[in-house]
């Protein structure tokens, strides 16, 4: 059940981001995911900062 909710959340976040920021927003979300999966938390943190900055300007 948790995996289904997580997948749905990822899908909805991707759709919302693409609607507001286009391809750049989706790429930043991809960088966050890559950083977390590769345990490179610095990359994930910087990508999250960029994502928040872009979302507040959109």
C-alpha positions in Angstrom: 0.0 0.0 0.0 2.9 2.4 0.9 4.5 1.8 -2.5 1.3 2.6 -4.4 0.8 5.8 -2.4 4.5 6.8 -3.0 4.1 6.1 -6.7 1.0 8.2 -6.9 2.6 11.0 -5.0 5.6 11.0 -7.3 3.4 11.1 -10.3 1.3 14.0 -9.0 4.3 16.0 -8.0 5.8 15.4 -11.5 2.6 16.6 -13.2 2.4 19.7 -10.9 6.0 20.6 -11.5 5.8 20.1 -15.3 2.7 22.3 -15.4 4.5 25.1 -13.6 8.1 24.8 -14.6 8.2 22.6 -17.7 11.1 20.3 -18.5 13.5 22.2 -16.2 11.4 21.4 -13.1 11.2 17.8 -14.0 15.0 17.6 -14.5 15.5 19.2 -11.1 13.2 16.6 -9.5 15.2 13.9 -11.3 18.4 15.3 -9.8 16.8 15.1 -6.3 15.9 11.5 -6.9 19.3 10.5 -8.3 21.0 12.3 -5.4 18.9 10.4 -2.8 19.3 7.0 -4.4 23.0 7.4 -4.9 23.3 8.6 -1.3 24.8 11.9 -2.5 22.9 14.1 -0.2 24.8 17.3 -1.2 23.5 16.9 -4.8 20.0 16.2 -3.5 20.1 19.2 -1.1 21.3 21.6 -3.8 18.7 20.3 -6.3 16.0 20.8 -3.7 17.1 24.3 -3.0 16.9 25.1 -6.8 13.5 23.4 -7.0 12.1 25.5 -4.2 13.5 28.7 -5.7 12.0 27.9 -9.1 8.6 27.0 -7.6 8.4 30.2 -5.6 9.2 32.3 -8.7 6.7 30.5 -11.0 
